[in-house]
Amino acid sequence: MRVEYRVLGPLEVLLDGEPVAVPAGRGRVLLATLLLRANEFVSVDELVERVWDGEPPAADRAHKTLQTVVLRLRQSLGAANCVRTSSRGYSAEVAPGQLDLARFRELIAQGEYRAALELWRGPVLGNVTSESLHREDVPPLVEEQVVALERRIDEDLARTTDVLVPELRSLVRQHPLRETFWAQLMLALHRAGQQAEALAVYQEVRGRLADELGVDPGERLRKAHEQVLSGEVPASPVVPRQLPPAHPHFAGREHELARLTEMAGSRSGELVLISAINGIGGVGKTALAVQWAHRMADRFPDGQLHVNLRGFDLRADPLDPIAVIRDFLVALGLLPSTLHTWSDDAVIAEYRSMLARRRVLVVLDNARDVEQVRPLLPGGAGNLVLVTSRNRLSGLVVREGARPVALDVMDEQAATDLLVERIGARRVEAEPDAVSRLIERCAGLPLALGIVAARAAYGDPLGVLADELEGERLDALDIDDPATGVRPVFSWSLRSISAPAAELFVLLGLHPGPDFAMEAAASLTALPVDQARKALLELVAGSLVTATDAGRFSLHDLLRDYAAERVGELPGEQRRAAVRRMLDHYLHTAHACWQQLQFNSPPIVTEPPAGGVVLNPIPDADTAWTTFTAEHRVMLAAARRAGELGADDFTWKVMFVMHGYLSREGYLYDIASGHRLGLAAAERLGDFHAQSLMHRRLGATLISFNDFDAGEFHLREAIRCAQPAGDVLAEAHLRRGLAFTYEKQGRLAEALDVLAEVHPRMEGHSDSYEVGRHLAALGRAHHNVGEGARALELCLGAAGKFAETEYNGQDEGPAGNLETLGDIHLALGRHAEAVDSYERALEVWHSMRGGTNVADCLIKLGKALIAAGDHGRARNVLTEALEVVDATRDAEHFSSEGVRQARKMLLSVTNV
C-alpha cells in the first residue's frame, strides 16, 4: 500500500495512485493544517482556532466538536488515515516520501531546483477554504517556491539565454518589485546580444523602485547593470553540487548538528576546519556530515565538493590527494587536459586560488590521516571544510586550528529516536524492553540500528527480533570495539533474508568498488536479471546495501569488510567463477564502448563472456560515453584488483580499450599508472602483441605529459615488439605517433623520415582507412617542411581512401586530414578551398566532442575568411572560437599563441 499526501496545489490524498475523498470544509482545513506541520503535534486550541477560522464554537463545545471533525476525516481517509492523537493534540504521521512538501525541501537541499519545482501543481491548497491558513501558512511556502525558481534560473543562465527571456518577462510582471528576476532578465538579454534592451529594463525597474518604494536598486541589480555596461559576457562559473543525498531517516544527532552549526556561525571570517567528526566505523560520521552539509548548502552559493577518501578501505589504497584536487578542479570548470603538464605544487596552487575567490563547502569523508587532508585545504575565508575520519587528526587541530567533534555511539534516547524515525512511535512505545535490548545488542551504532529497523519494518515483533539477536554467537563481540561488536548483527541479518540475496551480499566482497550497477551484481551471482534485481532490492530494503541517486549501489566500509571476510568461506571454485564473471562483465562492457568510440579498430576481445554474465547493449557512441563515465572508476579499480588475482589478460585489455575515453577526458595520471600495470601484465604473459599495444598506449600518454624522451622510448619499444609479427598496420600507426612526437619538438625533417620509411609497405594495402591515415600523416609532414604540392597530392589521396569506408565519425583521422588540407590551400592562396576544408573538419570535431580541436579549427577558419576578405563572417567565427575556449576553461590553451593571434585577428576585423 502506498499513500501520498499533496499540498503543493489542491489538497489531495492518493492511495495506491487512486484519489481518496477528503471531506470539504473543516475536514480539509484540519488535514491541511496538520500536513503543513507533518509529524508535529498541534494543540487542540490552535486547531480549533484554525478550523473555525477565528470564530470557534463555545468553549464548552469546541473540543468535542473538533473530535467530530477528526472522526469524520479519519473515516473518509480509511486506510490512508494519518491523523494521530496524544495528550499534546493531533498530528499527521507521514513517512518519508509520502508528502510532496517534504520531498520539495529535500530536493532543494540537494540543489535539484528544477525537479523540486515540478512538484508544484498550482496554487497551494487551492481547494481549501480558510482565510487564516492562506494568510499565515501559504505565503511562506510561496516564498520558498519563488526562491527555488530564482536559483533554477541562475543555473539556467549558465547554459542558455534566449529561452529565458520570455519566462523572465512574465515573472517581472507577476513580481514587479522582486529585484532578482529583473537582474536575471537583464543578464539574459545581455547574453543574448540585446544590450540596449537590457539597459532599458534597468531604467524601468529603477523607476518602479523609486516610485513605489522610494529606494534605489539593490546590489544584485547594480552588479547586473555594471556587467551590461562593461559589454563583457563572462562565462558563468561552474557550480558543483557533489553532496550525496541526505539519509532519509536521520535522527538522534541533534546535539552534534547544533554544535557544528554553532562553530560555523562563530568563525568570524576565518577558515573553519571541522575535522574530527571522528569516531569508530559505523557510528554515523558520514551521515552526520552529509546531513549537516545539506542544511548549510545555501550558505555556499559557489557549490559543494565531496569525496570519499577511502582512508580505511582494506582492499584499495587511500585516494591520492593530488588526484582528488585534479577531480575537484575539473568539477569547478577546468578542462582535464589543462592539468596534465602541471606539477603537484601548481595543481594545489590553482585549487587554492580558485577557491579563494569563491564560497564553497568541501566535505572530505573517510580521511586516513593528516597528510591526506592537508593538501586539500582550500584558500579563502569564505570556504568551509568538513572532514570525517576514524582517527583524531590531531595535527590539524594543532597546526590548522581545526575544531574537533568526537562522535560517540548513540545513547539510549538517541538510539530510540532513530528507531522511532524508522518504524514509528507506536511500535517503539509498545515494546520498551525489547527496544532497550536491541539497542544494547547494536552497541549504539546507527549502522546496526538501521539494519535492525529495516528488519522490523516487515512487521516482526521487536521482542522476537531481540530474542533472535541475543541468540547470535557472541564470540565475535569485542566490548572494547563496538564496530567489531556489530558483526553478529550482520550475520543475523543475513540469515533473515532470502538465500539469493545473502549469496549476492557475500559475493559483493569480491567487487573492487567504489560502487556498482545492477548488471555487475547479476554477473557476480550468475542470476537472471529479474532475480538479481529482486535480491539487490532486498539488500537495500535491509540496509545492507545503499542505493545512490544515480541508480547505482554501494556498501558501507564495515559491510564491505564483512562481505570480504565471508566470501573467503566459499569454495575456491565458486569464488574464481564469480571473479571471472565480474571481470568479463567489465571487460566486455568496456570493449563494446571502445568499439563505438574508435573507428576501424579490430576487436581484441573475441571470446564470448562466461555463462551468467549480464551485459547492457551499447548501440551508439552516446551510450558508450555515458557508460564509461559511470563505470571508469570501477574499471580502473578492477584492473588493479585483477593484477592481484593474476588475471593479466584482463588487465592489459581493459586498460587498452579504456585509453580513448580516459585520454579525451584528461585522466592522464590514471592512464599512466594503469598502462604500467597493463604493460607489466603483458610482459608476464610473454605476449609480444600485447606488449606492443601497451607500449604504444603508454608512449602516447607520456607524450601528452610532454615527456618526449620517455614517449619515444615506448613507441620504439612498441615497434620492436610488433615487428616479429610483420604487422605493417601496427608499425605505421606507431610511426605516426613518433612523427607527432617529433613535430611537437620541431624536428620536422625527422618526422618526415620516420613516415617515409614505412611508405613503400603501406602503398597498395587493402585497408583503405589505415592507408588514408598514413597518407594524411605523410602529407602533413611534407607540408611542414614546405613541400606544398606533394603534401596536397598525399592529403587528397588520403581523403579518397577515407571516402571508401563507412566512417562513423569517431576518429580524428578525417578531421585532421581536412585541417591539413585547409592549411595547404591557405598557404597556396586558395582561400575558398581552405574555408571549405576547415568547415568540413569542424563538423567532425563537433561530433567527437573535441572542444580544443573545435577552437583550433575555428581560429584557422577565421584566418582563412580574413584572407578571403569576408571580415563579417570572420568576426563571428573568431568570437565563437574564443567563446569555446572560455567555455572549456582550458587555461593552458587559452594562453597559447593561437588564441593570442585569434584576439589580434578579431580586433583587426572589428575595426574594419
Secondary structure, DSSP 8 states (H G I E B T S, - for coil): --EEEE-SSS-EEEETTEE----TTHHHHHHHHHHHTTTS-B-HHHHHHHHTTT----HHHHHHHHHHHHHHHHHHHGGG--EEEETTEEEE---TTSBHHHHHHHHHHTT-HHHHHTT--SSTTTT---HHHHHHTHHHHHHHHHHHHHHHHHHHHTT-STTHHHHHHHHHHHSTT-HHHHHHHHHHHHHTT-HHHHHHHHHHHHHHHHHHT-----HHHHHHHHHHHHT---------B------TT--S-HHHHHHHHHHHHT-TTS-EEEEEEE--TTSSHHHHHHHHHHHHGGG-TT-EEEEE--TT-TTS----HHHHHHHHHHHTT--GGGGTT--HHHHHHHHHHHHHTS--EEEEEEE--HHHHGGG---STT-EEEEEESS--HHHHHHS----EE-----HHHHHHHHHHHH-HHHHHH-HHHHHHHHHHTTT-HHHHHHHHHHHTTT--HHHHHHHHHTS--TT--TT-HHHHTHHHHHHHHHTS-HHHHHHHHHGGG---S-B-HHHHHHHHT--HHHHHHHHHHHHHTTSSEE-TTS-EE--HHHHHHHHHHHTTS-HHHHHHHHHHHHHHHHHHHHHHHHHHSTT---S--S---TT-------SHHHHHHHHHHHHHHHHHHHHHHHHHT-HHHHHHHHHHHHHHHHHHT-HHHHHHHHHHHHHHHHHHT-HHHHHHHHHHHHHHHHHTT-HHHHHHHHHHHHHHHGGGT-HHHHHHHHHHHHHHHHHTT-HHHHHHHHHTTHHHHTT-S-HHHHHHHHHHHHHHHHHTT-HHHHHHHHHHHHHHHHTS---S--HHHHHHHHHHHHHHHHTT-HHHHHHHHHHHHHHHHHTT-HHHHHHHHHHHHHHHHHTT-HHHHHHHHHHHHHHHHHHT-HHHHTSHHHHHHHHHHHHHH--
